[in-house]
Amino acid sequence: MEDKKLVQLSQQGNQEAFSQLVKKYQRKVFNLALSLAQNKDIADDLAQEAFIKVYFALPKFKFKSKFSTWLYRITINVIKDYLRKKERLSRIPQELIQVNPFLEGDEITIRKKEKTTEIKRKIVHYFIDQLPEKYQTILVLRDIHGFSYQEISKILKISPGTVDSRLFRARKKLRQKIEPYLRQKGGKHGL
Amino acid sequence: MGCKKFEKLIIQSLDSELQDWQRDSLEDHLQKCPSCRDKKKEYLTIYNILKEEKAVEPKAYFWPRLQAKIKTREQTSFWPYVRQWSIKIISASLLFALLLALIIAFFTPQRPAELSQSEELLLRNQNPVEEASQLLKEEGIENQNMMIIFSAMEAKNSSRRYYP
């Protein structure tokens, strides 16, 4: 059944229709939360909170946008609230910098490729976490989840031009933050 | 074009197609500029790490857990219901009040309009100007006045005096 019909049924109090909407989008919503929170338990809480907000706001949904766009907007707002409140790590965790996985060398060959990729991912996320919240959000929406510029503009309620310029600044700032780490040789470097 | 403008093209090239002239001039510049080559490599490294992130399955029993939370919130929170139903309740009350007013107006018996003396006489099949015509038949003005006074006293209205 298509989203519009499911939403209409949910608005009439049909729990089965709402459960179908949840099952359809839970993976995407959870992964959006996970990309920004970097913790499965917190991401689970945030995803559930987003769906609870959607459930209670459904009677007010007037189909001015696609249901998915509206759902992602609510999810992003729930995540933003969390990001504003949470404390940021002041230093990169030691276990991530004992061996620099970005540099090819002897150290890298002794580790499995999968683990190296995971460490790289964690490092990039550590630096994303240091960015202002608006840059974190746009990087996650575009570079991790592959939303189009048009979709991002609708989710964040900003013009496509602003999406373009904000994304440019976000990528630039992220590279600037990671740059010293990317260019250092050897492991066990602080930042 | 300086390195700053080429950096913009490098970032743009990550997820969108450049125009032919932009791609050519960027390639030319990258061959000459090692700093921009490094930057491009770094941007690509970061972009690929993010792009290749694998989606993870949510924790088990997502919907049953969500359903339980929604029920708890519904029980503890009265206001969402109030908000949800307030508009419907207000509109229904207004409609009910309007209907009630219409019913009352329709079934209330109307008071008969007060009839004038002439109308009463006409209803009784009597001539309303008979009194006046008798007055005019009197010869003297005094007699006419006296007749008016007597009829006004009968009607308890002294203002019906005749002024020639």
Interface residues (C-beta under 8 A of the other chain):
Chain A: Q15 S19 V22 K23 Q26 R27 F30 N31 L34 S35 K40 D41 D44 A47 Q48 F51 I52 Y55 F56 P59 F102 T117 K120 R121 V124 L139 R142 D143 I144 G146 F168 R171 K172 L174 R175 I178 E179 L182 R183
Chain B: E7 K8 I11 Q12 L14 D15 D38 K39 E42 Y43 T45 I46 Y47 I49 L50 K51 E52 E53 A55 V56 E57 P58 K59 F62 W63 R65 L66 Q67 K69 I70 R73 P80 Q84
